[in-house]
Amino acid sequence: MAPGQWNGSSYGGLHTGTGKYQKGGVYSQNGRRYKKVPNKEFSFGQEVKYVGTHKDFVRVSGKVISKVGDFHRSSRSTIKVELSDGRYTYFHKNNLQLA
């Protein structure tokens, strides 16, 4: 479908199909393509760094800790990390890189 006033799903007034995947290219992550690390690589005590874009966690590093016995129930792809400043938080594995 061509863009126009009758096409309500032309993302941002652009042509159909151009509004999805705008932040997935090479230049949206400073020219780096991060490889996805499998879950088994995140063992306990492993040093990791956050490569996501959340403003509270930019350039944060820490180590992986166990989720056994936690009150908070999370998915298998979510990794619990003790940050270098002593806080505990959960990150999705795609936002973490091994240090």
DRENMIVEX-68042 format. One record per residue (C-alpha): residue number from 1; residue in three letters; x, y, z. Coordinates in pm, whole numbers. Layout:
// residues N
+-----+------+--------+--------+--------+
|  nr | rest |      X |      Y |      Z |
+-----+------+--------+--------+--------+
| NUM |  ALA |      X |      Y |      Z |
...
+-----+------+--------+--------+--------+
// end
This chain:
// residues 99
+-----+------+--------+--------+--------+
|  nr | rest |      X |      Y |      Z |
+-----+------+--------+--------+--------+
|   1 |  MET |      0 |      0 |      0 |
|   2 |  ALA |    120 |    347 |    -76 |
|   3 |  PRO |    159 |    601 |    205 |
|   4 |  GLY |   -107 |    860 |    254 |
|   5 |  GLN |   -396 |    969 |    469 |
|   6 |  TRP |   -589 |    646 |    416 |
|   7 |  ASN |   -303 |    423 |    528 |
|   8 |  GLY |   -316 |    432 |    907 |
|   9 |  SER |    -28 |    190 |    949 |
|  10 |  SER |    244 |    371 |    753 |
|  11 |  TYR |    473 |    424 |   1050 |
|  12 |  GLY |    548 |    793 |   1093 |
|  13 |  GLY |    424 |    885 |    747 |
|  14 |  LEU |    695 |    681 |    579 |
|  15 |  HIS |    641 |    406 |    328 |
|  16 |  THR |    490 |     83 |    450 |
|  17 |  GLY |    750 |   -138 |    615 |
|  18 |  THR |   1008 |    130 |    691 |
|  19 |  GLY |    910 |    200 |   1051 |
|  20 |  LYS |    996 |   -136 |   1201 |
|  21 |  TYR |   1367 |   -204 |   1273 |
|  22 |  GLN |   1484 |    158 |   1275 |
|  23 |  LYS |   1721 |    102 |   1568 |
|  24 |  GLY |   1862 |   -233 |   1459 |
|  25 |  GLY |   2134 |   -129 |   1219 |
|  26 |  VAL |   2508 |   -106 |   1260 |
|  27 |  TYR |   2515 |    261 |   1358 |
|  28 |  SER |   2255 |    252 |   1635 |
|  29 |  GLN |   2500 |     67 |   1866 |
|  30 |  ASN |   2804 |    286 |   1785 |
|  31 |  GLY |   2904 |     70 |   1490 |
|  32 |  ARG |   2924 |   -254 |   1686 |
|  33 |  ARG |   2738 |   -575 |   1623 |
|  34 |  TYR |   2725 |   -763 |   1950 |
|  35 |  LYS |   2711 |  -1141 |   1928 |
|  36 |  LYS |   2436 |  -1302 |   2131 |
|  37 |  VAL |   2586 |  -1505 |   2412 |
|  38 |  PRO |   2409 |  -1830 |   2506 |
|  39 |  ASN |   2271 |  -1875 |   2858 |
|  40 |  LYS |   2524 |  -2143 |   2950 |
|  41 |  GLU |   2809 |  -1891 |   2916 |
|  42 |  PHE |   2674 |  -1683 |   3209 |
|  43 |  SER |   2809 |  -1892 |   3498 |
|  44 |  PHE |   2809 |  -1775 |   3860 |
|  45 |  GLY |   3084 |  -1527 |   3939 |
|  46 |  GLN |   3134 |  -1439 |   3571 |
|  47 |  GLU |   3220 |  -1072 |   3511 |
|  48 |  VAL |   2973 |   -902 |   3276 |
|  49 |  LYS |   2911 |   -552 |   3145 |
|  50 |  TYR |   2586 |   -389 |   3038 |
|  51 |  VAL |   2568 |   -288 |   2671 |
|  52 |  GLY |   2203 |   -182 |   2663 |
|  53 |  THR |   2076 |    174 |   2645 |
|  54 |  HIS |   1895 |    226 |   2976 |
|  55 |  LYS |   2004 |    558 |   3127 |
|  56 |  ASP |   2057 |    419 |   3478 |
|  57 |  PHE |   2290 |    140 |   3369 |
|  58 |  VAL |   2515 |    292 |   3100 |
|  59 |  ARG |   2874 |    160 |   3134 |
|  60 |  VAL |   2787 |    -56 |   3436 |
|  61 |  SER |   2965 |   -380 |   3513 |
|  62 |  GLY |   2918 |   -652 |   3771 |
|  63 |  LYS |   2916 |  -1025 |   3827 |
|  64 |  VAL |   2654 |  -1294 |   3776 |
|  65 |  ILE |   2493 |  -1437 |   4091 |
|  66 |  SER |   2247 |  -1717 |   4153 |
|  67 |  LYS |   1869 |  -1673 |   4128 |
|  68 |  VAL |   1796 |  -1980 |   4344 |
|  69 |  GLY |   1563 |  -1894 |   4632 |
|  70 |  ASP |   1468 |  -1548 |   4501 |
|  71 |  PHE |   1123 |  -1411 |   4573 |
|  72 |  HIS |   1120 |  -1252 |   4227 |
|  73 |  ARG |   1043 |  -1509 |   3959 |
|  74 |  SER |   1209 |  -1443 |   3625 |
|  75 |  SER |   1254 |  -1612 |   3290 |
|  76 |  ARG |   1554 |  -1824 |   3194 |
|  77 |  SER |   1689 |  -1554 |   2967 |
|  78 |  THR |   1703 |  -1306 |   3256 |
|  79 |  ILE |   2035 |  -1293 |   3442 |
|  80 |  LYS |   2072 |  -1163 |   3798 |
|  81 |  VAL |   2373 |   -935 |   3835 |
|  82 |  GLU |   2541 |   -781 |   4139 |
|  83 |  LEU |   2664 |   -443 |   4020 |
|  84 |  SER |   2997 |   -297 |   4122 |
|  85 |  ASP |   2824 |    -45 |   4351 |
|  86 |  GLY |   2649 |   -321 |   4551 |
|  87 |  ARG |   2305 |   -314 |   4390 |
|  88 |  TYR |   2132 |   -625 |   4256 |
|  89 |  THR |   1936 |   -616 |   3932 |
|  90 |  TYR |   1808 |   -838 |   3654 |
|  91 |  PHE |   1916 |   -797 |   3291 |
|  92 |  HIS |   1808 |   -976 |   2977 |
|  93 |  LYS |   2098 |  -1179 |   2841 |
|  94 |  ASN |   2102 |   -987 |   2512 |
|  95 |  ASN |   2195 |   -669 |   2701 |
|  96 |  LEU |   2500 |   -827 |   2863 |
|  97 |  GLN |   2848 |   -899 |   2732 |
|  98 |  LEU |   3116 |  -1105 |   2900 |
|  99 |  ALA |   3394 |   -885 |   3037 |
+-----+------+--------+--------+--------+
// end
